[in-house]
Amino acid sequence: MNEVEYIFRNDELDEIFDNFDQNTIFKDKSYLQTQHKPETVPHRSEHIKSVASILAPVLRGERTSNLFVYGNTGTGKTLSILYVKEALEKRMQKNEKNDFDLKIEYLNCKLKQVADTEYRILAALIEQLGGSVPATGLPTQEVYSRFIDMIDSKKQIIVLILDEIDQIVNKISNNFLYSLTRLNSELSKSQISIVGISNDLTFLDNVDPRVKSSLSEEEIIFPPYNALQIQDILNKRVDFAFKENVLDAGVVPKCAAYAARESGDARRALDLIRVAGELAEREGNSKVLVSHIDEAKNKIERDKILEIIKNHPKQFQIVLYSIIQLSEEKKNESYFTGDVYHNYQNLCNLFKIDNLTQRRVGDIVQEFDMLGIINVRVISKGRGGRMREIRLAIAPNILEKAKEILKDSLNYN
């Protein structure tokens, strides 16, 4: 009996593998993936010119103003900054008469174990600049001193591009960013400029005014793409990504419409059409249909929320678990930010973790609202002021998985 079952399972797997061997859908899927760097950045020429104008003085060995770039996810911020970075580096290579070095370093602060502590982010920057420090063991001040010594070892201009810069404040503090923006007062041979990139449109509202004035000497806002722009971006990729006549006529327009309606996120549209192609491939379908876009949308939303929950810091996870507990206890009853904070304090005591202030927890609640994990409604209480009513927005079909992730991360049995 076991032998028959074993043969059956192999036959079934062979059938699946045979379907994928035929590869009737994709030509080169990499054109739809995040790591693909297009030769041009469509519909961002004015923004690229603005970035180039601000950073151009580095070619003369001059420090530029600190630049803060923000806008929704998938609006071309990072691509545009990296496009200018490469252009500046190529221009420097052509000019052999320079008596200074130019180093433009990119660091994604959301990567695991980069912006968790001041020590780790300094170590990552030192490593990118060609040095090294132990993963742990040194006083943070010594690592900071090594960073300064390394920068000031020769005449050079350094531009630090810090993507997802808001993660530094969330995980470390305002003070570290302030120290970075004030570094030039400690340097004699070199100069440093900061380019900060953030998806959080309210990020600067929550930082120390000193950091805000130092960091955002220049600001560029990247607006969401509209449906026609997203459709154009997709059309530039799908010819390379898919085989001929694979996409149903309405697939690209529907992808673009979905992404434009939600946030103007071109990356979202690329993910949608890629996942739709993968779903069609798994079904053994020779075409990607409009119905596959709807399936892909549901799958991505589920995966995205679970990924957010898994990767947020523990304090965020405790606040969310507090909200989930209240939603299950209250059922159809209303609950407010104050209720969340009270339950959050109890959980912090349970997990033996220092609790944040009520104001900071309120900021986290606001962030969850922005991410679509909860819905917040402001209710006026007359002379009693205003209260924020909270409703959990995680779909029932993924709520149990979300709770498993939180319990596992918090070691809560």
N, C-alpha and C positions, 0 to 999 in steps of 0.2 A: 504493500500500500504506500509506504513511504517512497519507494523507488518510482512508482507511477506518478506520485505527486511531484517529485523532484523533476522528472522529465517534463511534466506539464508546465511547471514554473519556468523552466528554461525556454521552452517553446514560446511562452507568452512574452518573456523578456526579449527573445530574438525578434519577435514581431515588432516590438516597440523600437528596437535598435535599427531594424530594417527600414522603418518609416523615416527615422532620422537620417539614415544613410542617403536616402533619396534627396533630402534637402531641397524641397520645392519652393521654399519661402525666402530664405535669406541669401544674399550675395556676400555681404560683409557687415555683420551686426555691429562692429566697433564704431561705425559712423553714428550710431544711435546712443552710444554709451558716454558716461560723464567724462571719461579720460580723453575722449577725442577732442583734438584742438583744430578747429577749422582754420583755413588760411586767412579768412576775413571774418569780421564780426558784423553780421548784417544789422542794419538799422541802429547802429551805435556810432556812426562816424563823428557826429558832433561831440559826443561824450569822450571819444578817444582823442579828438583834437584838444579838448579842454584838459584832459589828463596830461597829454604831451606838453602842452603850453606851461602847465604848472611845474612839471618835472624837468623840462628842458635845461634850466640853469645848471644841472649837475654836470652837463657836458663841458661847462667852463670851470668846473671845480667848485661850484657854489652850492651852499646848502639851500634846499627849497623849503617852502612852507610845508608844514605838516598838512596832509590831505586826508579828509574823511569822506568815504564813498558809501552810500547806503541806498537801499531799495529792496524790493521783495526778492525772494529766492528765484533764480532762473531768469534774471533780467540783464544778464551779460556783464555784471560788475567785474567778476574775477577774470573772465576772458579778456575784457577790454584792458584791464590793468596789466595782465601778462603780455598782451599784444604790444603795449607801449614799452614794457620792460625789455622784451626781445629786441625791439627797434632801437632802444637806447644802447643796449649792449653791442649790437652790430655797428652802430655809429662810432662807439668808442674804439672798437677794434680797428676801424679804418684810420683813426687819427693816432699816429705813432709818436707825436710830439708832446703828448700830455705828460706833465710832471707829477701826476697824481693817479691813484687807482679809483675805479668806480666799482662798487659792489652793490648789487640789488638782490636782496634775499627775500624769498617768499616763504611764509610759514602759516599753515592752517592751524589755528588755535583750538579747533574742535577735535583734532585728532586725539585719540586716546593717549593719555599720559604725556601730553604736551603742556597744556595750560592748567593742570591739576594743582601745581604749586609754583611759586616764584622760582624755586631751584630748577625745576624741570624745564620751564620755558627758557631760562637763561642757558641751561645746558644745551638745549636744542639749537639756540641761536649761535652759541659758541661752536658747536659741531658744524653748522652750516657755513660758518666763517673759516673753517679749516682747523679748529682747535679741538680740544677734548677735555672733559672733566668726568670724574667718577659719577655713576648713576646716583649714588647717595654718599653721605659721609662727611662732606665738607660743610662748614657754616655757610649759610646763604650769602652773607656779606662778602665772604672770600670769593664765591663764585661771581658775584657782582663785580668785585674788583678785577678778577681775571677777565671778565667781559670788557671792562673799560680799558684795561691794559692792552688787550688784543686789538680793540678798535683803534687805539691811539698809538699803535706801534709804528705807524708810518703815515704819510700824507695820503689821505683817502676820503672819498665821499661814500657814505653808506646810506642806502635806502632800505628800510625794513618794511616789507609788505606783510601786514598781520591780518589774515583773513579770519572771519568770525571773531573779530576782536572783542565783541561783547562777552565771549566766554571767559576772557581774562578777568573781567569784573565779576562775573557770576561765580567763578571758582577761586579767584585770588582776592583782589581788592582794587579800589580806585588808585591806591598809593603807588602800586607798581607801574601803572600806566603813566601816572604823573612823573615818576622817576625817569621813565623812558623819554618822555617829552622834554625833560629838563637836562638830559645828559650832556648837551653841548657845553654847558658851563663847566663841566669837569674834563673836557677834552682840549688838547693844545694843538695837535697835528691834524686831527680829522674832524669831520662834521657828520651828523646823523639826522636823517629825516624819517618820519613815520607816515606810512600810508595805511590807514585803517579801513577795513571793509566789513560791513555788517548788514545782515538781513533784518535786524530789529529796528524798525523805524522810530521807536521810542527810546532807543538805547541812550542817547545823549541826554534825555530828560532826567535820567536816573543817576547820572554820574556827578561827581564833585565839580562845581563850577570852574575850579582851577584846571581840571583835566579837560573839561569841555572847551575852554578858551584856548588851551595849548594844543589839543588834538585836532580841533576843527578850524585851523587857521584858514583853510580852504575846504569847501564842501561841494560835492557833486551828487545830485540825486538821479538815480536811474529809474525812470517810470516803468510801469508794467507794459509789456508788449500788447498790442491789440490783436484781434483775430487774424487780420490780413497779414500782419507782420509775422505772426507765429506760423501761419500757413506757408509763407514764403521761406521761413527757416526750415520747416519740415521738407518742403519740396527740394531744397538744396541738398538734403541728406538722403531722402528715400531712394533716389535714383542709384546711389552708391550702395545703399544698405539692402534693398530688396531686389529680387529678380523681376524681370519684365512682366507686366500685366498681372501681378500678384495682388495688388491693392484694389479693393472695390472702390468705385468712383467716390463714394461719400466718406471714406475713411479719413483722409487728410483734413478735409473741412470740419468733420466732427471732432477730431482731436484738437484742432486749433480752437474751435468754439468752446470746448470744455475748459481748456487751459486759460483762455482769455477771460471767460466768465468767472473763474475761480480766483485767479491771482495774476494773470498775465505772465505765467511761468513757462518759458520755452522748454526748460528741462523737464517739466511735468509732461508736456506734449510729446517730447522724445521718448520718455519712459512709457507713456500710454501706447504709442504706436509700436514700440519694441515688444512690450508685454503682450499686446494684441497679436503680434506676429508669432510669439512663442506659444500662445494658447492655440492659435490656428494650426501650428506645426504639431503640437501634442495631439490634436484631434485627427491629424492626418489629412487636414483640409488643404487644398491646393491654392486657396485664396484667403486673404484677410478681409473679413466682412465687417460691416458697421456694428453688428452685434458683438463682435470680438472686442470692440472699443469699450462697450458697456461692461463686459466681463473684466476687462483689464482695469477699468476705473475702480470697480469694487475691490479687486485684489490689491491694487496699489494703496488704496485708502486703508485697508486692513493692515497691510505690512508697514505702512508709514507710521501709524499711530503706535503700533507695538515697538517699532524701532525707536521712536521718540521716548517712550516710557522706559525702555531698556537703557538708553544712553544718557538720560538726565542724571544730574547729581542726586545723592541720597536725600538731601533736604527737599528737592522737588518731588521725589518719589513718596516721601512721607506726607507731604501736603496732598498729593493725588490720592494716596491710600486713605487719608482722612476724608476726602470728598466721597470716595467710593463707599466707605463705611456709612457715612451719613445718608447717602442716596438709598442704600439698602435698608437703613433703619427708619428713615422718614417716609419712604415710598412716595406717596403723592403729596406729602406735606412740604411746605417751603423751608429752606434753610439758607443762612446768610454767611457772609465772610466771618463774622464773629463766632458762629457755630463751628466753622471750619478751623478757626484758630484754636478754639478751646479743645477740640478733638485732636488737633495737631500736637498741642502741648502734652496731652496724655500719651500720645504715641512716642514723642521724644523721650518722655520719662521711661516708657516701656523699653525703648531701644537704647537708653542711656546715651542720648545724643543731645548736645546743647541746642536749645530752640532759638529760632530767629525772632526778630521783633514782629509785631503784628503788621507793621507797615510793609516789611519785606515779604511776609507771607501774602499780603494783599497784592504786591507786585507779581508774585508767582502765580496767583489766581488769575491775574490779568493776562499773563503770558499764556496760561492754559486756554483762556478764552480766545486769544489770538490764534492759537494752534488748532482750535476747533475741538478740543478735548472736553471742554465744558461750554455752557452758554450762560452768560451773566446778564442779568436785567437789573437796571438801576430803578429802585422804587423810592418815591418821595414820601417822607413821613411828616410833612409839614414842618412845624418848629423842631421836630425831632431829627431833622436832617434827612439824609438819603442813605439807603441801604442797598447792598448788592445781593440780589437773589441769585442763587446758583443752581444750575441743573446739569447733571452729568450728560455728556453727548456721545459717549462711547457706545457703539452699537452692541446690542445684547449678544450677538454671535461672536464677538471678540472680547467681551468683558471678562470672561473666565480666564482666558489666556493672559489678559493684562494683569489680573490679580495674581496669577501664578508667577509672572515675571517680577512683580513687586515683592511678593512674599519671599521669593528666592533671593532677590537682591538685598532685602532687609533682614534676611535670616529669621523670618517670622513663620512659625509653625502653628 
